């Protein structure tokens, strides 16, 4: 189908990069050629490629939010998560792959923020693909140098008494931040709490939403 | 004696601590061709044709200009392709022949992606 890309409209309202309707680029030409060669050589199949895309599309911050909400409500799970986040999230049914996942818990005195200064390492198997800004030069450069200024750009201003810990990811080790549970949520069920957990709060560039802001 | 080179033991991709402007907040949804590149990387590496280190080696050797002028998945398909050729999955001649055939199908991605 010449226009099959029209079947892939944005689910979130964000614009796609304007590639699909523009003249074929050299790199798109290469992608098509590489994909077809891999299928012809028996490395993969069109169905397997589609399945991988669907698998990746299905991963979203909602998965991480479920993990965080459970950590807020299940003491044993919280302990297991902080001990070995790979195993704990796997036990919840998430396919987090071979990479080591480490959970970083925010407290009254410690705020964690995650970056990958060398490339774009991100807990993609739990949270989905990273936001564009996570891969930007500005975020990668400045987060390890002036994290409070970066946080302020995201609307997060922390008291001087709060220690900010910056965690630099690697190809083999990924981090997920466990934000603090907002006040005013006593007695809430995990499913409701999960709605307060944003993507940015699990990267550390945000806080969990408060009940009145949810 | 000539002057010491200014090399500080840090390559261009090692960005931590550098000066930079405000964090850009623009967000785009990935288009189909970008998702396909992502899938090809995961599939080909999971089958052992290359590793994430192989991907990164090519990305890093592409240099800073590529980081500034190419999009994320443009750099990725270039790196995936380089690794697959090095692994002997296909040859540069096969790639060239196929890319020519792809371009002959039409002028948009949708047309060129349809065999």
Interface residues (C-beta under 8 A of the other chain):
Chain A: X1 X2 X3 X4 X5 X8 X10 X11 X12 X14 X15 X16 X17 X19 X20 X21 X22 X23 X24 X25 X27 X28 X29 X30 X31 X32 X33 X34 X35 X36 X37 X38 X41 X43 X44 X48 X49 X52 X53 X56 X57 X115 X117 X118 X119 X120 X129 X131 X132 X133 X135 X136 X137 X138 X139 X140 X141 X142 X143 X144 X145 X150 X153 X154 X168 X171
Chain B: X13 X14 X15 X16 X17 X18 X19 X20 X21 X22 X23 X24 X25 X26 X27 X28 X29 X30 X31 X32 X33 X34 X35 X36 X37 X38 X39 X40 X42 X43 X44 X47 X49 X52 X53 X56 X59 X67 X70 X71 X72 X73 X74 X77 X78 X80 X81 X84 X89 X90 X94 X95 X98 X99 X101 X102 X103 X106 X107 X108 X109 X110 X111 X112 X113 X114 X115
